[in-house]
Amino acid sequence: MKPYVTVAIPFYNAEKYLADAIRSVFAQTHQDWELILMDDGSTDNSLSIANSIDDSRVRVYSDGKNKKLATRLNEITKLAKYDLIARMDADDLIHPERIERQLEVLAAKPEIDLVSTGLYSVTDDLKILGERWHIHTSLNHKDLLFKNGCGIVHASLIGKKDWFVRNRYDESLKLAQDYSLWLKASFKEDLNVYIIQEPLYYYREAGSVTAKKALLAYRYERKMYWRYGKNWKLVLIIKSILKTMIVSAMNFIGKYDAVFSKRNKRIVNNTSEFNETINLINRTVVPVNI
């Protein structure tokens, strides 16, 4: 018997896509879950959408405040009923077999605390921009520091609640909370992660990864390198400064999209399986109380 899982979706002003994200949870082949919908002070119709779901497995939390992602994720750890927590973002979708596949890894490898997946980068209307995955099924502290291969897809993560209890998100960070967490955990040798290379996560990122966010993330990462960079901290900080200069220059001449597009490893030409999966999710019935 496979374990129950807490699926968590924090959301802020996500009325355009939240119902689709929820539908992809209901479409999972693994149905033993609870779904926590955590509002972060939305001012649109997101909370009404969340409250309309009529299923005993769904819990909605809202305190009317905007506390930001890291705080909400720490709160979700406390609220989760089950020993495994799967997260996703409110504007994305997940493959119907995502949770089942991740549970299979955890069952086969009890030493693993976290399981991530590959992803499809998609447009707002779900056209594939490209595919990303980590080149290995595991990574170490140096891989994280030098970002060798791709890394952990934060929103596709499933992990043991105990791990999240002893590894809390830094609530002072506005961006890169996930990267900070990986570095902190691996620095103390507590990052036992397995990465499924298949794209089981559908990431709407076009337009969300702006030059302004990238530059702020680089500023935060330099602080992380100083703290967790070990013998490589100087090299890493110089590398980060160079990336800042390149992104600033490309943004100045209106070519930042060219930098963004290089994140994906390949463009997928055969999209029939992807489209069939989207159609399956769209046909999934979510009970609502109108």
C-alpha positions as CSV (number, residue, x, y, z in Angstrom):
1,M,0.0,0.0,0.0
2,K,1.4,3.4,-1.0
3,P,1.4,6.2,1.5
4,Y,-0.8,9.2,1.8
5,V,0.7,12.5,0.5
6,T,0.0,16.1,1.4
7,V,-0.1,18.1,-1.9
8,A,0.5,21.8,-1.3
9,I,-0.3,24.7,-3.6
10,P,0.4,28.2,-2.2
11,F,-1.2,30.9,-4.4
12,Y,-1.3,34.6,-4.8
13,N,-3.6,36.2,-7.5
14,A,-3.6,33.1,-9.5
15,E,-7.3,33.1,-10.7
16,K,-6.3,32.5,-14.3
17,Y,-4.6,29.2,-13.7
18,L,-5.4,27.9,-10.2
19,A,-8.4,25.7,-11.4
20,D,-6.1,24.0,-13.9
21,A,-3.4,23.3,-11.3
22,I,-6.1,21.8,-9.0
23,R,-7.5,19.7,-11.8
24,S,-4.0,18.2,-12.5
25,V,-3.9,17.1,-8.9
26,F,-7.3,15.4,-9.2
27,A,-6.0,13.7,-12.4
28,Q,-3.2,11.9,-10.5
29,T,-3.1,8.1,-10.7
30,H,-2.2,8.2,-7.0
31,Q,-5.4,9.3,-5.3
32,D,-4.5,9.0,-1.6
33,W,-3.8,12.6,-0.9
34,E,-4.9,15.7,0.9
35,L,-4.6,19.1,-0.9
36,I,-3.7,22.2,1.0
37,L,-4.6,25.4,-0.9
38,M,-2.7,28.2,0.9
39,D,-3.8,31.7,0.0
40,D,-1.2,34.5,0.4
41,G,-3.5,37.5,0.6
42,S,-4.9,37.3,-3.0
43,T,-6.9,40.3,-4.1
44,D,-8.5,38.6,-7.2
45,N,-10.9,35.6,-7.4
46,S,-8.3,33.0,-6.4
47,L,-9.7,32.4,-2.9
48,S,-13.2,32.0,-4.2
49,I,-12.0,29.3,-6.7
50,A,-10.2,27.5,-3.9
51,N,-13.2,27.6,-1.6
52,S,-15.5,26.3,-4.4
53,I,-13.8,22.9,-4.4
54,D,-16.2,20.4,-2.8
55,D,-14.0,17.5,-1.7
56,S,-13.2,16.4,1.9
57,R,-9.5,15.9,0.9
58,V,-9.1,19.7,0.2
59,R,-8.3,22.2,2.9
60,V,-8.1,26.0,2.2
61,Y,-6.2,28.4,4.4
62,S,-6.4,32.1,4.3
63,D,-5.5,34.8,6.8
64,G,-5.7,37.8,4.5
65,K,-2.0,38.6,4.7
66,N,0.7,38.6,2.1
67,K,3.6,36.8,3.8
68,K,5.4,35.6,0.7
69,L,6.4,32.1,-0.5
70,A,9.0,31.0,2.1
71,T,6.7,31.8,5.0
72,R,3.8,29.9,3.4
73,L,5.9,26.9,2.7
74,N,7.1,26.7,6.3
75,E,3.4,27.0,7.4
76,I,2.5,24.2,5.1
77,T,5.0,21.9,6.7
78,K,3.3,22.5,10.1
79,L,-0.2,22.0,8.6
80,A,0.5,18.8,6.6
81,K,-1.3,15.7,8.0
82,Y,0.9,13.2,6.2
83,D,4.6,12.2,6.3
84,L,5.2,13.2,2.7
85,I,4.7,16.6,1.2
86,A,4.5,17.3,-2.6
87,R,4.5,20.9,-3.8
88,M,3.6,22.7,-7.0
89,D,3.0,26.3,-8.1
90,A,-0.5,27.6,-8.7
91,D,0.1,28.4,-12.4
92,D,1.6,25.1,-13.4
93,L,0.4,21.6,-14.2
94,I,1.7,18.1,-13.2
95,H,1.7,14.9,-15.2
96,P,-0.9,12.4,-14.0
97,E,1.8,9.9,-13.0
98,R,4.0,12.4,-11.2
99,I,3.2,11.5,-7.6
100,E,3.0,7.8,-8.3
101,R,6.5,7.8,-10.0
102,Q,8.0,9.8,-7.1
103,L,6.5,7.4,-4.5
104,E,8.1,4.5,-6.4
105,V,11.5,6.1,-5.9
106,L,11.0,6.7,-2.2
107,A,9.8,3.1,-1.7
108,A,12.8,1.7,-3.6
109,K,15.4,4.0,-2.0
110,P,14.5,4.6,1.7
111,E,17.7,6.6,2.2
112,I,16.3,9.3,-0.1
113,D,14.5,12.3,1.5
114,L,13.5,14.3,-1.7
115,V,12.5,13.4,-5.2
116,S,12.4,16.0,-8.0
117,T,11.6,15.6,-11.8
118,G,12.4,17.1,-15.1
119,L,10.1,19.7,-16.7
120,Y,8.6,21.0,-19.8
121,S,8.9,24.8,-20.1
122,V,5.6,26.0,-21.6
123,T,3.8,29.2,-22.6
124,D,0.7,30.4,-20.8
125,D,-1.4,28.6,-23.4
126,L,0.6,25.4,-22.9
127,K,2.8,25.3,-26.0
128,I,6.1,23.6,-25.3
129,L,9.2,26.0,-25.3
130,G,11.7,23.3,-24.4
131,E,12.7,20.6,-21.9
132,R,15.0,20.6,-18.9
133,W,16.4,17.8,-16.7
134,H,19.4,17.2,-14.5
135,I,22.1,15.2,-16.2
136,H,22.4,12.8,-13.2
137,T,19.9,11.4,-10.8
138,S,21.7,12.9,-7.9
139,L,23.9,15.9,-7.1
140,N,26.3,17.1,-4.5
141,H,27.3,20.4,-2.9
142,K,29.7,21.3,-5.7
143,D,27.1,20.5,-8.3
144,L,24.7,22.9,-6.6
145,L,27.3,25.7,-6.3
146,F,28.4,25.5,-9.9
147,K,24.9,24.6,-11.1
148,N,26.2,21.7,-13.1
149,G,23.6,19.9,-15.1
150,C,20.4,21.8,-14.2
151,G,19.5,21.1,-10.6
152,I,16.4,20.5,-8.5
153,V,13.0,21.6,-9.8
154,H,11.6,23.1,-6.6
155,A,8.0,23.1,-7.6
156,S,8.1,19.4,-8.7
157,L,9.5,18.3,-5.3
158,I,8.1,15.6,-3.0
159,G,9.8,15.1,0.3
160,K,9.6,13.7,3.7
161,K,8.0,16.0,6.2
162,D,10.7,15.3,8.7
163,W,13.2,16.8,6.2
164,F,11.3,20.0,5.9
165,V,10.9,20.3,9.7
166,R,14.7,20.2,10.1
167,N,15.4,22.3,7.0
168,R,13.3,25.4,7.0
169,Y,13.0,28.0,4.3
170,D,14.7,31.4,4.9
171,E,11.8,33.8,5.2
172,S,14.0,36.8,4.8
173,L,14.6,36.0,1.1
174,K,12.3,37.4,-1.6
175,L,13.8,35.1,-4.3
176,A,15.9,32.0,-4.5
177,Q,14.5,30.5,-1.3
178,D,14.8,27.1,-2.8
179,Y,18.5,27.5,-3.8
180,S,19.3,28.8,-0.4
181,L,17.7,25.7,1.2
182,W,19.5,23.2,-1.1
183,L,22.9,24.9,-0.3
184,K,22.2,25.0,3.5
185,A,21.1,21.4,3.6
186,S,24.0,20.1,1.4
187,F,26.5,22.1,3.4
188,K,25.5,20.1,6.5
189,E,25.3,16.9,4.4
190,D,21.5,16.6,4.6
191,L,20.4,16.7,1.0
192,N,19.6,13.2,-0.1
193,V,17.8,13.9,-3.3
194,Y,16.9,11.8,-6.4
195,I,16.0,13.4,-9.7
196,I,13.7,11.7,-12.2
197,Q,14.8,13.0,-15.5
198,E,11.5,12.7,-17.3
199,P,9.4,15.9,-17.7
200,L,6.6,15.2,-15.2
201,Y,6.2,19.0,-14.4
202,Y,4.7,21.6,-16.8
203,Y,6.2,25.0,-15.9
204,R,4.6,28.2,-17.1
205,E,7.6,30.4,-17.0
206,A,7.4,32.6,-20.1
207,G,7.3,36.2,-18.9
208,S,7.8,35.3,-15.2
209,V,11.6,35.0,-15.4
210,T,12.4,38.7,-15.9
211,A,15.8,40.4,-16.0
212,K,14.9,42.3,-12.8
213,K,14.2,39.0,-11.0
214,A,17.4,37.4,-12.4
215,L,19.5,40.3,-11.2
216,L,18.0,40.2,-7.7
217,A,18.6,36.5,-7.6
218,Y,22.2,36.9,-8.5
219,R,22.6,39.4,-5.6
220,Y,21.1,36.9,-3.2
221,E,23.2,34.0,-4.6
222,R,26.5,36.0,-3.9
223,K,25.5,36.1,-0.3
224,M,24.9,32.4,-0.3
225,Y,28.2,31.7,-2.0
226,W,30.0,33.7,0.7
227,R,28.3,31.6,3.4
228,Y,28.3,28.2,1.8
229,G,30.9,28.4,-1.0
230,K,33.7,26.7,0.9
231,N,37.0,26.9,-1.0
232,W,35.2,28.1,-4.2
233,K,33.5,31.2,-2.9
234,L,35.7,33.7,-4.6
235,V,35.4,32.0,-8.0
236,L,31.7,31.7,-7.6
237,I,31.2,35.4,-6.6
238,I,33.2,36.6,-9.6
239,K,31.2,34.3,-11.9
240,S,28.0,35.7,-10.5
241,I,29.2,39.3,-11.1
242,L,30.0,38.4,-14.7
243,K,26.5,36.9,-15.1
244,T,25.0,40.1,-13.7
245,M,27.0,42.2,-16.2
246,I,25.9,40.0,-19.1
247,V,22.2,40.0,-18.2
248,S,22.3,43.8,-17.6
249,A,23.8,44.3,-21.0
250,M,21.5,42.0,-22.8
251,N,18.5,43.5,-21.1
252,F,19.7,47.0,-22.1
253,I,19.7,46.1,-25.7
254,G,16.4,44.2,-25.5
255,K,17.9,40.7,-25.9
256,Y,17.2,39.2,-22.5
257,D,14.9,36.6,-24.0
258,A,17.9,35.1,-25.8
259,V,19.5,34.5,-22.4
260,F,16.3,33.0,-21.0
261,S,15.8,30.6,-23.9
262,K,19.2,29.0,-23.3
263,R,17.9,27.5,-20.0
264,N,16.2,24.7,-21.9
265,K,18.2,21.7,-23.0
266,R,16.2,21.0,-26.2
267,I,13.1,21.9,-28.1
268,V,10.5,19.1,-28.3
269,N,9.2,18.5,-31.8
270,N,6.9,15.5,-31.0
271,T,4.2,17.0,-28.8
272,S,1.4,14.4,-29.3
273,E,1.9,12.7,-26.0
274,F,2.1,16.0,-24.2
275,N,-1.2,17.1,-25.8
276,E,-2.9,13.9,-25.0
277,T,-1.8,14.4,-21.3
278,I,-3.2,17.9,-21.3
279,N,-6.5,16.6,-22.8
280,L,-6.7,14.0,-20.1
281,I,-6.2,16.6,-17.4
282,N,-8.8,18.9,-19.0
283,R,-11.4,16.0,-18.9
284,T,-10.8,15.4,-15.2
285,V,-13.9,16.4,-13.2
286,V,-13.2,18.5,-10.0
287,P,-16.3,18.6,-7.7
288,V,-17.3,22.2,-7.0
289,N,-19.9,23.8,-4.8
290,I,-21.4,26.6,-6.9
